[in-house]
Amino acid sequence: MTGGGAEFLDDAAELLGRHRDVLPNWLALYYKEPIELVRGEGTRVWDSSGKEYLDFFGGIVTTISGHAIDRIVDALREQAGKIAHTSTLYLIRPMVELAERLTARSPIAPPDGVDVKAFFVGSGTEAVEAALLFATTWRRSNEIIALRNSYHGRSFGAVGITGNRGWSATSFSPLNVSYAVPAYCYRCPLHLTYPECGVACAEDLRNVIETTTSGEVAAMIAEPIQGVGGFVTPPPEYFPIVKGILDEYGIPFIADEVQTGFGRTGVTYWGIEGYDVQPDAMVIAKGHGNGMAIGAVLSRADMMESLKANSISTFGGNPLATTFALANLDNIEEQDLQHNARRVGKFLMDGLKELEDRYDVVGEVRGKGLMLGVEMVRDGGSREPHAEGAAQVMEVTKDRGVLVGKGGLYGNVLRLSPPLSITEEDAARAIETLDVAFREVQEKV
Ligand SMILES: Cc1ncc(COP(=O)(O)O)c(C=O)c1O
């Protein structure tokens, strides 16, 4: 690991000044002294001073294969040299191939005679927006059920269904939204304890439908693991109960797999498969493009094709993005990254659980595969959220060459979501670094 000279630090400071002048003040930046990442290779990134970091956040749960993977870069270069943009008014071979691959892998199980189809867009927000459009048109209803503590994006509709006031407090939604109770066991909204609770949070959905909707609900949308909400990981019974209730009322279920898709949770391709539930539609982005701007909706064709008006996405499915995503998919499958995520994820989880036992400021370690959250608290007894502690951990780990993310309603949950290609040595280094950081936070309490 190399440190940068003063001229490089001046470089970042100068860029920060320009950033603040021309970009909105709500565009959050990490760290007291924000850094510019200028290069990446596999699980490593380098800043403009030349300092090397182990990337344990992956560009917000996105860089799933790793940085600058040769086969993905080569595929992009080749396609860029041929044609970058045509619009979907013309046939696009990589888009068709990608749709075939994704629909074949989707867990959506429509009734006989109904296909699964894909529609490509440029981001997760747009994918959520499109899924809402399909569901509301299909069901002729603007009623949506979402979860408290959720995050679905920053557009009019997507932020409107986001159940986290840190992101949605100033939005005005055109949708009629009911918020159901998430399975946030560490801070159970019902003040119960799993498993004695009987997963009452899931059972409460029936009451939400009966008391706050007309019964004609367009869809329920939920993240299999709440990402921005702090990697809140429901127990195994949660989604099967929720889906059973939705089926009783004939309400479609949309799984927001923007963070949990593509093997991130280590068990299967999709987070919702870990719950053995078959959604009616899914939204995907982030890991789908390994950094390329691409999102998609996969859904039952009858839902998607309920649109009777024209629709288009100028950039959705463009040759560059779909070629990149196809090469990423090849890489994930050939390298068997979801199994690596399961194996190294277990190693990381075991190491973090050990730290949870040692440090009172580590309230809970949770998650699946390589989507692991660490909830920082002032002490294990009060469970008071410790946002400053999380911020301090981030500074200490950054100084020591490991980048981690944070989230949660109180900004006190560290988020670990490295590329799925990390090794046990990488995980061991992250654990050692977090050990040092937790000790420093503990000493200050
Ligand atoms: C679960 C979920 N859905 C949707 C989005 C929105 O995706 P994007 O930022 O690509 O618009 C995000 C982004 O963090 C997300 O985590």
The ligand as an SDF file (V2000), in Angstrom:
LIG
                    3D

 16 16  0  0  0  0  0  0  0  0999 V2000
  -33.3130   -1.9230   -3.4850 C   0  0  0  0  0  0  0  0  0  0  0  0
  -33.0690   -0.7650   -4.4030 C   0  0  0  0  0  0  0  0  0  0  0  0
  -33.9710   -0.4750   -5.3450 N   0  0  0  0  0  0  0  0  0  0  0  0
  -33.7810    0.5330   -6.2210 C   0  0  0  0  0  0  0  0  0  0  0  0
  -32.6430    1.3280   -6.1410 C   0  0  0  0  0  0  0  0  0  0  0  0
  -32.4260    2.4360   -7.1150 C   0  0  0  0  0  0  0  0  0  0  0  0
  -31.3970    2.0970   -7.9820 O   0  0  0  0  0  0  0  0  0  0  0  0
  -30.5400    3.2360   -8.7430 P   0  0  0  0  0  0  0  0  0  0  0  0
  -29.7090    3.9360   -7.7200 O   0  0  0  0  0  0  0  0  0  0  0  0
  -29.7550    2.4500   -9.7600 O   0  0  0  0  0  0  0  0  0  0  0  0
  -31.5030    4.1530   -9.4100 O   0  0  0  0  0  0  0  0  0  0  0  0
  -31.6790    1.0660   -5.1680 C   0  0  0  0  0  0  0  0  0  0  0  0
  -30.4660    1.8830   -5.0500 C   0  0  0  0  0  0  0  0  0  0  0  0
  -29.7510    1.8520   -4.0730 O   0  0  0  0  0  0  0  0  0  0  0  0
  -31.8960   -0.0070   -4.2700 C   0  0  0  0  0  0  0  0  0  0  0  0
  -31.0110   -0.3130   -3.3110 O   0  0  0  0  0  0  0  0  0  0  0  0
  1  2  1  0
  2  3  1  0
  2 15  2  0
  3  4  2  0
  4  5  1  0
  5  6  1  0
  5 12  2  0
  6  7  1  0
  7  8  1  0
  8  9  2  0
  8 10  1  0
  8 11  1  0
 12 13  1  0
 12 15  1  0
 13 14  2  0
 15 16  1  0
M  END
$$$$
